[in-house]
Amino acid sequence: MAAVYAQAVQTLIDELGRLPGIGPKSAQRITFHLLKLPTEDAERLANAIITAKARVRFCEQCFNVSEDELCSICADPRRDQTVLCVVEEARDIIAVERTGEFRGRYHVLMGAISPIDGVGPEQLKIRELLRRLGSDTVQEIILCTNPNVEGEATAMYLARLIKPLGLTVSRIASGLPVGGDLEYADELTLGRALEGRRIVD
């Protein structure tokens, strides 16, 4: 069977298809969009990727993305050092920061426990987390992992490790989204909403 696309086009489709969340159809669409771009626009995109790979690394303290040894949050003396929010990925920090409700520090695990994917505690930044908790500064840990099977397993594992250290361990509440209808909520989400109920003043 003859090749449908020129080799260079197929290679680009294949490489884009390896990115998370991009299936074969999306990879094709992005490829043909890139091919239609002026050369300088395509070069700007390519250079942005190369520059990011060359300059961006992980913060030595919390594993957030950074261009320096410490990320801007760890380097900010105004942040509350007594509260540590544990997230799965660096991108989760952006979601928490957007709320404007948290002024503490972070710790990025670089994933979640997932035996199916071969990810155990030793593949995550848990040892580094425990090292950070060895100082007297941190008093509360907020487990802000995703509300799915892997996130729950990771949160439970961390809670069992951290509670004996005498620190306050909390978990973000999960439940119904604002503007959602009860009839469309699944049992797990509605159950969580009931568990996380608060007294009305």
Order of alpha helices (4+ residues) and beta strands (2+ residues): alpha-alpha-alpha-beta-beta-beta-alpha-beta-alpha-beta-alpha-beta-alpha
